[in-house]
Amino acid sequence: MDLPRSFTIRESSHRLCNPFTSEKLTTLGQAINPSPGTRMLDLACGKGEMLCTWARDHGVTGTGVDISTVFLDAARARASELDVADHVDFVHADASGYVADDPVGITACVGATWIGPGVAGTVELLRRSLLPGGMMLIGEPYWRHEPQNQATVEGCHMAGKDDLLPLPELLEQFGALGCDVVEMVLADQDSWDRYAAAQWLNIRRWLDANPDDELTDEMRAELVAAPVQHARYQREYLGWGVFVLMNR
């Protein structure tokens, strides 16, 4: 049980495996200002940057769950680097069925609502681990502009236009699921650039170091296509944000 190697190659230098900068993650932490000692559960936590930096900056504790052994190794190293290894732990597991043994004050799934599958299922999963009055953090893409054709949809890595909603409709969906939206921090085009462009350099460095790997042709084709695809489609049409929800 692990992620395909292409994911870890593509995001080898990333601390945040989504189009959020460290500054935006800091803004989000300051916006919700969790009390010291608040316990978190972060499903599909990636490299654990949110848990580790919020443990350092806000005194939270908690658990991150992810399917990638490579990402979890990075998360544990980051916890040691920030001297918070006594406050956070990381579990190798399928996040789609993970429920905390004891309810926590913050549950999160930032950028991986396919574990639900989808927003509604992910909200329900996060609720199962949440204390009354706690917060849920959902990271989710949305349409910045309505895609004009199927080529645009597929250029944004979606199968169909209905796979995403525009921002107002996404906020309405959260309300229909019985949630109040109490905060949000949105990525911008520069955030997308930092996320996507760093992938290109990661791929190129990997190609230079691994010319005979079985994935070389696949990763070379991705590197050739990805910059134009990003500029033509993803950068213009895809929004992304973290939404803070509380049960009504």
N, C-alpha and C positions, 0 to 999 in steps of 0.2 A: 504494500500500500504506500504509494508515493506519487509525487508529481512527475510528469514526463521531464526528461533532461532539458528539453528546449526551454521550459519555463525558467529553470535555474540558470541556464546560460544567459538568457535574455535579461534577467534581473539580478545578475551576479553582483553588481555594485550598488544596487538599490538598498536603502534602509526601509523605505516605504514602498510597498508593492502596489501602488495605485497613484493616480495623478494628484497627490497632495504633497506639498512641500513641508519641510520641517517647521517653517514659520506658520503655515496654516494649521498644522497639528498643535502647535503651541497656542495659537489663537483659540482653537476649539477647547483645549484644556482650560484656558483662562476664562472662556465664556461660561462653561458649566461649573468650573471651580469646585471639583469634588472635595469633600472633607477628608482630612487625613484619616487613614484607616479604612476608607471605603473599599470594599472588595469588588473586583471586576471579573467578568468572564468574557474573553475575546475569542469568538469562534472564527476560524480561518484567519488566524492572527498573523500569518506570514512570518516576518523576522522579528516580531514582538516589539516594534519601536514605540507604539502607543503605550503599551503596558510599562515598558522600561523607563521611558522618559517621564511618564506621569507618576510612576513610583518615585522617581528622583525629585520631580518638581512639585508634586501634590501629596505625596505620602500614601498613594493608593497601594493596595496589594491585590494579588489576583492570579488568574490562570489563563494562559493562552493555549489554544488547541489548533493544530494544523496537521495536514496530511503529508507535508514535505519535511523529510528528515534534514535536508540541506538548510531550509529556512529555519528550522528549529535549532539546529546547531548554531546558526548565526544569532538567533534570539538569545540563547543561553550565553553566548560570548558577549553580547551587548549588555546583558544583565550584569555580568561580571565586570565589564568595563565601567559601567555606571555605578557599581557597588550597590546593586539592588537585588542581588541573587537570593537574599534571604526573604525578599518581599514578593517575588513573582516566581511562578514555575510554569513549565511548558510541557504539554502532553501531546504525544504522537497518536492521533486518532482521527477518525472520520467525523468532522464537525457537524455533519448533517443530523446526527443522532445524539449529540452530546448535551447532557443536562447536568448542571452543578449539583453536587451532593447536598449543599445548603444554599438557599437563595442568596443572591448578591445584590449590591446596590446599583451596579451598572452592568448591563449586558451589551455586547457589541458584535456586529458583523459588518465590517467596513470593506465593501467592495466584493463580496462573495455571496450575494443572495441566491445564487444557484443552489446553495446548500438546502434551501427551504423546501422544494425549489421555488424560487420567486419571492417577491416582497412579502406577500401575505403569509406564506409558509414560514418565512424567516422571522417575521414578527411573532408568529405564534410560538416558534421554537425559542426565541429569546424570552418570551413571557414565562416560559416554564421554569426559568432559573432566576426570575426577578423578584426582589422584595417589593411589597406594597410601597408605592411612592417612589420607586426607583426609576432609572432612566434607561432607555434603549438607544443605541447608536446604530444607525443604518447608513452605510455608504452605498450610493447607487447612482448610475448614470441616468441621463435624461436627454431628450432632444432639445438642443439650443435653438435649432431651426428645423422646421418640418422637412424631412428628406423628400426630394422631388422624384426620385426613381429608385429602382431596386439596386442599381449600381452603388448609389450613395449608402443605402442600408447595409449592403454587404461590405462596403468600404469602411464602415464603422463596426465591423465584426458582428453584425446582427443578421439573423435569418429573415426577419420580417419587420416591417415598420411598427407593428403592434408589440414588438418585444420591449419597447421603451415608451414612456409617456413624456410629454412636455412637462416642464417644472410645475405649473399650476395644477395640472391633473395628477402629478405624482403627490403633491401635497394633499390634494383632495382624497387620493387613495389612502393615505395614512389616516385621515379623518374617518373614512368609511370603515377602517379596521379598528376603530375605537381608540385612536391615539390623538393626543394633542401634540402638535409640532411646537416645541418650546425653544428651539435654536436651530440654526443651520450655518455651516461654513462651506462655501462653494469653491471648487477649483476654478481657475481661469485658464486662458490660452497659454500663458507662460507656464503654469503648473503642468499642463499637458505636454508642452515642449520638453520640460525637464524630465518628465517620466519617459516619454517616447524616445527622445534623442539619446538619452543615456543608454537605452536598449541597443541602439545602433552601434555605439562605441563598444559596448560589452560584446556584441556579436562579432564585430571586426577583430577585437583582441582575441576572442576565442578561436576564430578562424585562422588567425596568424599562428596561434599556438597548436592548432589541431588540424592540419591540412588533410589528414588521411582518415579522420573520424567518419563513422557511418552517417552522422548527421550533417556533414560538411555541405553537401549539395543543398539540403533543405534550408540550412541557416544562411548560406550564400544567397539563395533565391529570396529569402525574407529580407536580407539587408539591401538588396537591389530595389525591392518594391516598397519597403516600409516608409522611407522618407516622403516620397510623392503621395502615397496613400494617406499618410498623416496630414500633410499639408492640404490635400484636396478634400478630404472627407472628415476625419476624426477631429482635427483642430477646429473646423468650422461648425460642425453639426452636433458634436457630443458635448454635453455638460456633465458635470459630476460633482457630487457633494456629500457631506456627512450631515445627516438629519437626526436631531435629538428628539426623542419621542417619550411621552409619559402616558400611561393608561388613564382613560377617563373614569 
